[in-house]
Amino acid sequence: MLTNLQARDVETLIHPYTNLVAVRETGPLILERGKGVWVHDVDGKPYLEGMAGLWCTALGYGNEELVEAAATQMRKLPFTHIFGGKSHDPAIELAEKLKEIAPVPISKVFFTSSGSEANDTQMKLVWYMNNALGRPKKKKIIARMRGYHGVTIAAASLTGLAGNHNDFDLPIAGIRHTTAPHHYRLAEPGESEADFATRLAADLEALIIAEGPETVAAFIAEPVMGAGGVIVPPATYYPKIQAVLKKYDVFFIGDEVITGFGRLGTAFGSEAMEMRPDSISVAKALSSAYQPIGAVMVPELMYEAMLTESSKLGSFGHGYTYSGHPVAAAVAVKTLEIYERESIFERVRAKIPQFDARRAALEDHPLVGEARGKGLVGAVELVADKKTKRQFDPKLGMAAKCVAFCQQEGLILRNVFGDAVTICPPLVISPAEIDELFDRLTRALDKTL
Ligand code: PLP
């Protein structure tokens, strides 16, 4: 029986990433407020937000400084655009700060409102750059199976998940997907992590050669895959992949939409994974999700090509109304200030051993095939047979069941592709709350059995 609010919801809202039939029966969980890592539903029941919303509320809920930063900017100047030579202080300050903390040399910053828009922009910039460089055929982009890059037409095409393509007539032309770096599922029997990484780099090289290196413009990767099931590549994976990209002059786009700003214990995931991308997309924790904002961080080579092309055409013909939105930018500036002032990334590093130990211990559970992760992000993959790694019939929806039991236990997690339950708490979670999270998840796994 739906509550009044739930009934009004299903009569009016289309829920993203939701079984649109099932939600009409069950109604959504309606949340009302939050503090720290806790959120409360409309009946006052507390839940530990074990997913930081959607991998994004890094500083947790109820951060008054962020609220104040937004309110102050709204009173001062709630909106001005940065088209055609206009600008404002928060956008300038934020771009300066991003350049300063970037893990690779960055020349300029382009703002968006989301991760999808950032990756869309990345694709357009790569094409624009290669036109400026006089190589109009070099346009294909290689992404990876199970990579997640968003849902706009371009970003969903880069995403390597069938659920984002089926019946949307995607991917668009010119996108290829190579193997996911998931050793547990995809390694040959007895293949070491290092040999697996070597094989994947060879696969990538074979793909580039088959397509014709003169047609391959870029490769895109998340340091650690998030929505594809929290896949952590072998330690030698990126150095080997990068050698191939360099050999064929393929631009490397780093998608740090989840891993940017401390998730892996370093400012950027690239640093934790020995990844050296040419450009970087960020969003989510850039503002701790208090405002929608993303960014593309662009190297000098790309910026110079943009200068050439825009002077030829008369204008750089790309930009969103909300590119560099002053309120979002002001909140992001404050977020970065808090990360620094409160040593949030160092404090994440101190919490990782406990998080790792509790996560790894879940592999003893009869339902768990692999309990993987890095930093404060993880996943447990549920299997029917631990020895053979046999998966459950997807129709059983085992991970979804587990997530529903988590909700009963007052814990919010997510189920994703491959019967995995993902964990990504706010970075400000305390050691006691980490124990609480894993205790509740263990109870939910027991109920799922
Ligand atoms: N890239 C990655 C790695 C993501 O995890 C996401 C969202 O989860 C996106 C891009 C898309 O971001 P958004 O949902 O803000 O468009």
Residues whose N, C-alpha, C, O or C-beta is under 5 A from the ligand:
A	BS01	PLP	S114 G115 S116 E117 Y148 H149 G150 E222 G226 D255 V257 I258 A283
